[in-house]
Amino acid sequence: MLFIPGFASSGDVWNETTAKFEKNFTCYTLTMAGFAGTKPQSDASFKDWEKGIADYIKNNKIDKPIIIGHSMGGGLALAIAADYSELVGKIIVVDALPCLAAMANPNFASKENIDFKNIWKQQTSNKPNMDELLGKLKKFRNQNLRRLIFANIGLIATSLVILFIWYRYQPQMITTKIGIVLVILGMAIFLLAYNKMFMVFYKIDQTQSNNEYLQSLYVVKRKQKLMQTTILNLYFIMLFLGICFYMYEYTSRMTLGSGILTYAVTSAWIAFNWFYLRPKTIKKQERKLDELINKFEEINNQLKES
């Protein structure tokens, strides 16, 4: 760490600070020529001090130090970082004074203060297009309603087919019956939880206020999180166990190699869905929902400020 004092000050002003850092850092404290009793330098200038500090870093082989400067020292730290960036690790500036520009340049002329606050108020920001945003929301709503309807049709149809197979072929082993019950029960639990989101999606319409849209999306995010974790985990576990129990009766009639292969292919299919398709689908759903929430939050904050 390299410490630079302010105008006319001795490096000793940093003693209390360096005492706290010496255990973890090698500390270098400078006093500029002509200050605090040190030998003056003929025709000293800000640029000469800057170059002198840069040479000091090179000559002492200090590897990218943290330069800490107070007042004029802060100005020097900024100048070194700008002109000798390859020598500097980080800089910390404490109460650096703008008058240094006038000290280094005899032709310096002051300017009237700029009202940055007024300029900031007058700036134009890219506000979200409300019609476009509502179009995205409507698309999101309709996509999720369609997905929910297709999930109901698909899983109910699958359950009916499984029940027909049970009735038609009358499995003999209890494991097969347990497997069928587990699969159908898993589907029923999944649909029961999923269908609770129907009214949440359905109630999102064009008559809501911006805040109501936002609250509806928060509800969707909360319920979607439950579906993506607890409910989906339970569904896959029951589906996997159910299929394994169901297949036992039929694989027991195969050769050992064929039975193992059948279980391996089935397990690989479930693993592919669980470890690849499921996370990919979840990320896609979260990305779309978070994008909508961020846009409506932005509009909400603008309405509060206006």
N, C-alpha and C positions, 0 to 999 in steps of 0.2 A: 504494500500500500504506500502510495506517495502523497504526502500532505503538503499543500501549498498555502501559505498564509495570505492575508489580505494586504492592502496597500500600507507600507511603512511598518508592517508588523514583523515580529520575530517568529521563527518556526516553533518557538517554545509555547506559543498559544495552543499548540496541538498536544502538549504533553499529557494532559488528562485523558485525551481521546486515545492516543497511541498506547497508553498504559492498559487500556481495556482490550486492545487488539494484538498486543505483542506476543501473546501465548499462541496465537493461531496464524499470525502473519508476520512477515518481515517488514518493518515500518521504516520509511525514509522521510525525514522532515527537512524541508528546504527553507532557507531565508534568502530573499532576493538581494542582489548586490546593491549596496547603498542604504539598506534598511537595517534598523536595530543594531547599529554599530559595525556592520560589515563593510568591507572596503568598497567604495563606490566604483562604478563602471563609467568610463567616458562615453558620452553620447548614448546613454542607455535608452532603450525603447522597448515597447511591448513586444515587438517582433524579436528583439535580441533575447529577452527573457524566455520567450517561447522556444526559440532555437536552443538556448542554453539548457533548458529542462529536457528537451528532446535528446541533446548530446549526452546529458547526465544519464538518461535511461539507457542509451546505447553503450556508453563507456563502462557502466556498472553491470551491463548484461542483465538488466531487470526484465524478466519475461512478462510482457503485457500486464503491467501493474494496474491496480484500481487507483485512479487519480482523484483525490479529494481536494477541492479548492474552495476557499472562503473569499467572498468579495472579489477583489482583483484576481485572487488565486482561482476563483471559479471561472472568471473570464479566460484565464490562461489554460485551464483544463479544457474548456470548450474549444479554444483555438488549437490546442495540441491534438484533440480528438479529430478536428476537421482537417488539419494539415499533415498530421503524422498518425493517421488511423492505424497503421500497421504496428505501431508501438504500444497502443493502448488496449487494455482489457475492458474496463468500464470507467465511467466518471461519475462523481457525485458533486453537485454544485450547491453551495450554501450561500444564499444572499449575494449573488453576483450582481454587480452594478452596471446599468446601461451607460454610465458616464465614461466607461473605458473606450467606447467608440470615439468620443470627443478627444480623449487624451492621446489616442493614437493617430488622429487625423486633425491637423490644424484647420482644415477647411470644412470641418463638420458643421452642419447647420441643423438646428432643432426644427421639428415639424409639429404641427398642431396634433393633439391627441386624437386618435381615431376612435369613434364610438363603436366598438366591436359588438356591444350588446344590441344596438339598433340594427347593425348589419346582419347579425344572427337572426333577429326577428323577421327581417325582410327576405331571408333566403327561402327559396321554394324547394320543397321536398317532393320526391316521387310518391304520391299517394296511391294506394291500391285502387284499381278500377273496381267499383262496387258491383257493377253488372257482371263483369268477368268473374269476380269472386263468388257471387251468388250462383253463377253458372257452374263453377267448379263444385260448389256445395251441393247443388241439385244433382250433378253427375255422381258425386260421392254417395249421396243418399240413395239414388236409384240403383247404383252398382251393388250397394250393400243389401238393399231389399231383394234384388234379383238373386244375389248369392244366397241369401237366407231362404228364399223360396225354393231354389234348386237343391239346397241342402236338405230341406224337408222332403221334397219329392224323392231325391236319391236315397236317403237313409230309410224312409218309410217303405219304399219299393224294395230295398235290400232286405229289410226285416220281414216283409211279406214273403219274399222268395225263400228266405231261410226257414220260415215257419211252414211253408209248403213242402220244402225238402224234408223237414222233420215229419210232417204228416204223411207224406208220400212214401218215404223209404223206411220209416220207423227204426231209427238207430237203436242198437241193442245195449250198448255200454253206457253207463251213467256218466262217464267222462264226456261223451259226445253231447249228451243233453245239457250238462253243466256248461260246456263250451258255447252251445247255442244260446242259452240263457244269458251268459256273460256278454256275448256280442250284442244281443238285442237290448240288454239293460244298459250297456255302454252307449249305444246309439240313442236310447230314450233319454238318458241323463244329459247327453250332449245337446239334443234338440230342445229339451226343456229349458236349459240355460240359454241356449242361442235364441230361442223364440222370445225371450224376455226383452231382447234388443229390438224386436220388431216395432213396438210402439215408440221407442226412442228415435229410430230412423223415420218412422211415419210422421211423427209430430214436427219434424224439421220442414217447415214450409215457408212460403214467401211473405207471410204476414208477421213474422217475428221481428223483433228489434235486434240490433247488433249484439246487445248484451245477452239476449235470449238465445241467439245463435251460438254465442260463445259458451254459455252455460250448457246448452245441449251437446256441444262438442266435448266439453269436459266430462259429461256423463258417459258419452260414447267411449271416450278414452279409458275411463275407469272400468266400465263393463267389458270393453275389448281386452283390457289387461287381464281381467279375471278369466275370460274365455281362452286367451292365449297361454295361460299358465296352468292354473288349477284344473279347469274343466278339460282342456285338451290333454293334459297329462293323464288325468283319470281315464279319459276316453281311450287313449292309446294303450294304457296298461291293461284295461279290461278287454280291448280288442285283441291284443297280443295273447293274453292268457286264454281267452275264449277260443281263438283259432288253434292254439296249441292243444287244448283239451279236445276240441272237435276233431282234429286230424288224427288223434291217437288211435281211434278205432280202425281207421282205414290204413294208416301207416303200419299198424301191427300185423297186417296181412301181407305187407311187402317184405322184400328182403331187407336185411339190415342196412346195406348200402343205399338202397332206394329210399328207405325211411329217413335216413340221416340227410340225404340230399334234399328230400322234400322239405324237411324242417329248416335246412340251411337256406334254401331259396326263399322260403316264406319269411324267415327272420331277416334276410338281406333286404327284402322288399319293404318290410316294416321299418328297418333301420334307415333305409334310403329316405322314406317319408319323414321319419322322426328327426334325423340329423341333418338332412339337406333341404327337402321341400318345406318343412314346417318353419325353420328359422328364416328361410328366404321369403316365404309368404308373410310372416310376421313383420319383417323389416319393411317390406313394401307397403303393408297396411299402415304401419306406424309413420312412415315417411309422408304418406298422403294426408293422414290425419294431423300430424304436427304442422305441416305446411298450412293447412286451413286454420288451425288454432293460432299460429303466429300471425297470419294476416288479419284475423279478426281482433286479436289483442292489439295489434298496431293501430287499427281503426278506433278501437275502444279508447286507447290512450290519447289519440288525437282529439276525440270528442270531449274527453275530460279536460284537456288543456285549452280547448276553444271556448 
